[in-house]
Amino acid sequence: MAYKVNYNFQKAERDRAKAAKKEAKAREKQAARASGADASEPSDGTAQDAEPDAPAASHPE
């Protein structure tokens, strides 16, 4: 017997795959946004810059 094409099933599978990919991308973007916000602020509230009294980078002449 010959293969009978089921276009509705194929379209449903494509739509399901597209929705899953879109959901995964949204989850990844949300996780990156959440981790980016956490990384920009130190957890203990202190700045992690160089010493404030240190001179600016000097250029030897």
C-alpha positions in Angstrom: 0.0 0.0 0.0 1.3 3.5 -0.9 2.2 6.1 1.7 -0.6 8.5 2.3 0.5 12.0 3.2 -1.0 13.6 6.3 -0.6 17.3 5.7 -2.4 18.3 8.9 -0.2 16.1 11.0 3.0 17.4 9.4 1.8 21.0 9.9 1.0 20.3 13.5 4.5 18.8 14.0 6.2 21.9 12.4 4.1 24.2 14.6 4.9 22.2 17.7 8.6 22.3 16.9 8.5 26.1 16.2 6.7 26.7 19.5 9.2 24.6 21.5 12.1 26.5 19.9 10.5 29.8 20.6 9.9 28.8 24.2 13.4 27.6 24.7 14.8 30.9 23.3 12.5 32.9 25.6 13.7 30.8 28.6 17.3 31.3 27.6 16.9 35.0 27.2 15.1 35.3 30.5 17.9 33.3 32.3 20.5 35.5 30.7 18.7 38.7 31.7 18.4 37.3 35.3 22.0 36.3 35.5 23.1 39.6 33.9 21.3 41.6 36.6 22.9 39.5 39.3 26.4 39.8 37.9 26.2 43.6 37.5 25.5 44.1 41.2 27.8 42.6 43.9 25.9 40.5 46.3 27.5 42.1 49.4 27.0 45.7 48.2 30.7 46.6 48.0 32.3 47.9 44.8 35.0 45.8 43.3 36.9 48.6 41.6 40.6 49.4 42.0 41.8 51.3 45.0 40.2 54.8 45.1 43.5 56.5 46.1 45.5 54.8 43.3 46.8 57.2 40.7 45.5 57.0 37.1 47.5 54.9 34.7 50.6 56.9 33.9 52.2 57.0 30.5 56.0 56.7 30.5 57.6 59.4 28.4 
